[in-house]
């Protein structure tokens, strides 16, 4: 661990009231838990399950999608 990292942890510890050791454990746990990335099949299955679950209230998005992506939503 670099001195800068340790200084940042100490500052965070002071700001949050959590011990440096706890913050380090949380960081390790976060890193380890992010190592399980879904497989390509899991990502595709999740995307397919999302189809049709949300509505923009507009019925011409497939035709004018570029316009909607370029403009801010002003509803």
N, C-alpha and C positions, 0 to 999 in steps of 0.2 A: 504494500500500500504506500502510495506517495505521501509526502508531508502535506501537500495540498488537499488530497482526499481526506486525510485524517482531520485536517483543520475544518474542512467542510462538514464532516460528520460531527465534529464537536459543536460547530455552530448550529447544526440541525438538532442535535441533542439538547442544547440550551433552549432553542426555540420551541421544541415540542415537549420537553420534559421527559423524553425517553432516553435511557442509557445508550451510549455508543454501541455496546455489545448487542443490544436488542436491535438497533438500526442495522448493524452488520448482518445479524441473522435474518432480518426481513429482506435485506438486499440479496442475500444468497438464496433464500427461498423463492423470491420473485424471479431470479435468474434461472433457477432450476425448473420452476413451473412453466416458464416460457419456452423451455426446451422441447416440450411436447407440442409440436405444431401438427395440426390436422393433416392427414394424408390428402393427396389430390382428390381421391374418391370422396372423402369426407367433406372437402370443400365444395365439390360439385353437388353432392347430395344436399348440403345445407342451402346452397344457392337455389336449387330446384324447389326445395320446400318453401322458400320465401316468395316464389312467383305467385302473384295474385293476392298476396296477403296485405298489401298496402294500396291505398288509393290516393291519387293526387286530386281527384275531383274533376279532372279534365279528360276528355275523351279523344283528343287528337295528339297525344304525346308521341305516339309512334311516327306520326307524320312530321311534327314540328319539334322534335327532340333537340335539335341544335339551337333553335331559338330559345327554348326553355332553359337549356344549360348555360347559354350566354347571358341571359337576363337575370337580374336579381328577382327573387320572389317578392312581389309587392302586394300580396293579398292581405 
